[in-house]
Amino acid sequence: MAETRTGRARQAVATDTEAELTARIAVLEERLAEIEEQSSAVEPLDRLLADVIPTEARSHLRAARKEQLLAARSFLDHWIDRLDRKPLPKERRRKESIPLE
């Protein structure tokens, strides 16, 4: 499926004009600038939390967050494996009535 999308993307880019591509680049550069501004707005908050929460506590919180994500991954892997092992449902046969004389 990824190959199909890639092929379509290449085909779409090949048909675009240079002006359209330049316009796309300008839009992407604007979006990148917005994202960079947002990340710089988070830095003061990070510094404040660093002052309020001790380093050791932050380390434990990070480890706990990682453990929660690993638990979620294990849970999902279990159910994905279970779905893979479960046989596909067989086609149901219609029950047929045979009259007895």
Backbone as CSV, one residue per row, in Angstrom:
resi,resn,N_x,N_y,N_z,CA_x,CA_y,CA_z,C_x,C_y,C_z
1,MET,0.821,-1.191,0.000,0.000,0.000,0.000,0.866,1.257,0.000
2,ALA,2.001,1.208,0.724,2.900,2.356,0.758,3.476,2.629,-0.616
3,GLU,3.729,1.554,-1.380,4.260,1.740,-2.719,3.254,2.468,-3.595
4,THR,1.982,2.139,-3.428,0.942,2.788,-4.212,0.885,4.271,-3.888
5,ARG,0.923,4.590,-2.604,0.894,6.000,-2.219,2.120,6.734,-2.744
6,THR,3.284,6.104,-2.637,4.511,6.728,-3.111,4.433,6.965,-4.604
7,GLY,3.935,5.972,-5.324,3.792,6.118,-6.768,2.871,7.261,-7.126
8,ARG,1.757,7.373,-6.414,0.817,8.468,-6.662,1.442,9.809,-6.334
9,ALA,2.203,9.856,-5.231,2.840,11.107,-4.832,3.850,11.535,-5.887
10,ARG,4.641,10.590,-6.375,5.621,10.925,-7.409,4.927,11.400,-8.669
11,GLN,3.838,10.746,-9.029,3.106,11.124,-10.226,2.528,12.527,-10.066
12,ALA,2.004,12.845,-8.888,1.427,14.169,-8.642,2.504,15.240,-8.702
13,VAL,3.675,14.965,-8.130,4.764,15.935,-8.139,5.258,16.151,-9.562
14,ALA,5.294,15.085,-10.349,5.789,15.196,-11.716,4.892,16.096,-12.559
15,THR,3.608,16.167,-12.242,2.699,16.969,-13.047,2.590,18.414,-12.560
16,ASP,3.109,18.719,-11.382,3.049,20.079,-10.852,4.046,20.981,-11.579
17,THR,3.659,22.239,-11.687,4.562,23.205,-12.299,5.534,23.734,-11.260
18,GLU,6.552,24.389,-11.713,7.555,24.941,-10.807,6.926,25.977,-9.875
19,ALA,5.993,26.774,-10.382,5.334,27.785,-9.548,4.529,27.132,-8.425
20,GLU,3.830,26.027,-8.739,3.054,25.332,-7.712,3.970,24.752,-6.642
21,LEU,5.090,24.198,-7.081,6.037,23.638,-6.119,6.637,24.725,-5.239
22,THR,6.939,25.878,-5.818,7.471,26.998,-5.043,6.444,27.464,-4.016
23,ALA,5.184,27.504,-4.407,4.118,27.902,-3.484,3.994,26.895,-2.344
24,ARG,4.084,25.601,-2.667,4.013,24.571,-1.627,5.155,24.722,-0.636
25,ILE,6.349,24.967,-1.157,7.515,25.137,-0.280,7.317,26.317,0.654
26,ALA,6.755,27.411,0.131,6.513,28.598,0.960,5.539,28.272,2.091
27,VAL,4.480,27.538,1.770,3.493,27.166,2.788,4.141,26.274,3.845
28,LEU,4.950,25.307,3.413,5.608,24.413,4.360,6.600,25.166,5.247
29,GLU,7.299,26.142,4.684,8.229,26.937,5.485,7.484,27.758,6.537
30,GLU,6.303,28.284,6.185,5.490,29.021,7.162,5.054,28.098,8.292
31,ARG,4.607,26.888,7.937,4.172,25.930,8.954,5.330,25.544,9.863
32,LEU,6.519,25.367,9.286,7.697,25.034,10.076,8.029,26.156,11.060
33,ALA,7.928,27.402,10.604,8.198,28.545,11.484,7.208,28.564,12.653
34,GLU,5.923,28.260,12.383,4.909,28.226,13.441,5.238,27.136,14.468
35,ILE,5.653,25.976,13.975,5.982,24.869,14.880,7.184,25.233,15.742
36,GLU,8.174,25.869,15.142,9.358,26.267,15.904,9.006,27.306,16.964
37,GLU,8.074,28.212,16.656,7.637,29.200,17.650,6.933,28.512,18.808
38,GLN,6.095,27.526,18.507,5.381,26.810,19.560,6.349,26.075,20.475
39,SER,7.372,25.453,19.903,8.310,24.708,20.741,9.122,25.651,21.622
40,SER,9.409,26.863,21.122,10.152,27.808,21.954,9.273,28.350,23.080
41,ALA,7.962,28.326,22.900,7.051,28.768,23.953,6.991,27.750,25.084
42,VAL,7.331,26.511,24.812,7.290,25.455,25.816,8.525,25.480,26.707
43,GLU,9.631,25.997,26.217,10.884,26.000,26.977,10.761,26.662,28.348
44,PRO,10.109,27.821,28.486,9.978,28.403,29.838,9.207,27.487,30.790
45,LEU,8.200,26.795,30.279,7.437,25.860,31.105,8.333,24.712,31.566
46,ASP,9.151,24.221,30.644,10.084,23.155,31.010,11.046,23.614,32.097
47,ARG,11.540,24.831,31.962,12.462,25.352,32.977,11.761,25.493,34.327
48,LEU,10.508,25.955,34.318,9.751,26.103,35.559,9.569,24.741,36.228
49,LEU,9.174,23.728,35.442,9.002,22.391,36.007,10.323,21.836,36.533
50,ALA,11.403,22.152,35.855,12.715,21.699,36.323,13.049,22.316,37.679
51,ASP,12.605,23.555,37.902,12.852,24.208,39.193,11.941,23.666,40.286
52,VAL,10.722,23.259,39.928,9.731,22.827,40.908,9.875,21.339,41.239
53,ILE,10.080,20.513,40.222,10.155,19.065,40.429,11.623,18.645,40.490
54,PRO,12.024,18.007,41.564,13.426,17.585,41.691,13.833,16.622,40.563
55,THR,15.111,16.619,40.251,15.641,15.792,39.159,15.321,14.315,39.365
56,GLU,15.489,13.829,40.579,15.223,12.411,40.850,13.748,12.078,40.614
57,ALA,12.859,12.973,41.037,11.424,12.740,40.834,11.087,12.730,39.345
58,ARG,11.686,13.651,38.579,11.444,13.674,37.128,11.914,12.371,36.486
59,SER,13.037,11.865,36.972,13.564,10.602,36.451,12.586,9.457,36.706
60,HIS,12.021,9.400,37.913,11.040,8.357,38.248,9.764,8.514,37.414
61,LEU,9.311,9.745,37.256,8.101,9.988,36.463,8.305,9.569,35.010
62,ARG,9.484,9.858,34.472,9.778,9.458,33.098,9.786,7.932,32.976
63,ALA,10.396,7.254,33.939,10.442,5.794,33.914,9.027,5.209,34.034
64,ALA,8.202,5.819,34.879,6.821,5.347,35.039,6.035,5.532,33.751
65,ARG,6.237,6.658,33.079,5.561,6.920,31.809,5.976,5.873,30.775
66,LYS,7.267,5.542,30.757,7.764,4.536,29.816,7.140,3.172,30.122
67,GLU,7.054,2.816,31.395,6.453,1.535,31.782,4.986,1.456,31.367
68,GLN,4.270,2.569,31.485,2.870,2.582,31.055,2.765,2.338,29.553
69,LEU,3.642,2.949,28.786,3.628,2.748,27.340,4.005,1.311,26.975
70,LEU,4.977,0.744,27.691,5.350,-0.642,27.444,4.201,-1.591,27.789
71,ALA,3.477,-1.283,28.859,2.316,-2.102,29.230,1.250,-2.028,28.143
72,ALA,1.003,-0.838,27.630,0.018,-0.684,26.552,0.463,-1.465,25.317
73,ARG,1.769,-1.416,25.008,2.281,-2.159,23.860,2.070,-3.663,24.058
74,SER,2.348,-4.159,25.257,2.163,-5.585,25.545,0.702,-5.986,25.389
75,PHE,-0.177,-5.138,25.891,-1.612,-5.401,25.796,-2.035,-5.490,24.332
76,LEU,-1.607,-4.516,23.523,-1.966,-4.510,22.104,-1.353,-5.699,21.367
77,ASP,-0.090,-6.020,21.664,0.559,-7.159,21.019,-0.179,-8.458,21.323
78,HIS,-0.619,-8.608,22.572,-1.359,-9.811,22.960,-2.610,-9.970,22.114
79,TRP,-3.386,-8.911,22.002,-4.645,-9.006,21.272,-4.436,-9.114,19.760
80,ILE,-3.383,-8.503,19.257,-3.068,-8.661,17.836,-2.678,-10.108,17.552
81,ASP,-1.833,-10.693,18.413,-1.451,-12.097,18.248,-2.668,-13.010,18.334
82,ARG,-3.543,-12.699,19.256,-4.744,-13.527,19.416,-5.613,-13.469,18.166
83,LEU,-5.741,-12.286,17.584,-6.510,-12.162,16.343,-5.842,-12.917,15.199
84,ASP,-4.512,-12.891,15.160,-3.789,-13.593,14.107,-3.932,-15.109,14.235
85,ARG,-3.998,-15.611,15.463,-4.109,-17.053,15.693,-5.522,-17.566,15.485
86,LYS,-6.508,-16.709,15.639,-7.896,-17.132,15.538,-8.210,-17.481,14.089
87,PRO,-8.738,-18.672,13.860,-9.044,-19.043,12.472,-10.176,-18.180,11.916
88,LEU,-10.134,-18.010,10.621,-11.197,-17.246,9.979,-12.504,-18.014,10.106
89,PRO,-13.603,-17.294,10.294,-14.884,-17.991,10.430,-15.225,-18.739,9.140
90,LYS,-15.678,-19.959,9.326,-16.065,-20.765,8.168,-17.401,-20.263,7.647
91,GLU,-17.588,-20.500,6.373,-18.850,-20.090,5.767,-19.955,-20.966,6.337
92,ARG,-20.989,-20.338,6.790,-22.096,-21.088,7.396,-22.894,-21.806,6.309
93,ARG,-23.169,-23.033,6.606,-24.005,-23.799,5.693,-25.446,-23.613,6.091
94,ARG,-26.269,-23.444,5.098,-27.702,-23.295,5.389,-28.268,-24.632,5.794
95,LYS,-29.095,-24.584,6.792,-29.776,-25.802,7.210,-30.912,-26.077,6.223
96,GLU,-31.000,-27.307,5.860,-32.014,-27.673,4.883,-32.981,-28.664,5.529
97,SER,-34.244,-28.415,5.338,-35.269,-29.305,5.874,-35.620,-30.355,4.808
98,ILE,-35.586,-31.587,5.230,-35.946,-32.660,4.327,-37.224,-33.300,4.884
99,PRO,-38.300,-33.165,4.143,-39.565,-33.727,4.647,-39.520,-35.279,4.597
100,LEU,-39.997,-35.891,5.671,-40.050,-37.339,5.755,-41.483,-37.789,5.487
101,GLU,-41.612,-38.808,4.654,-42.955,-39.309,4.346,-43.149,-40.706,4.873
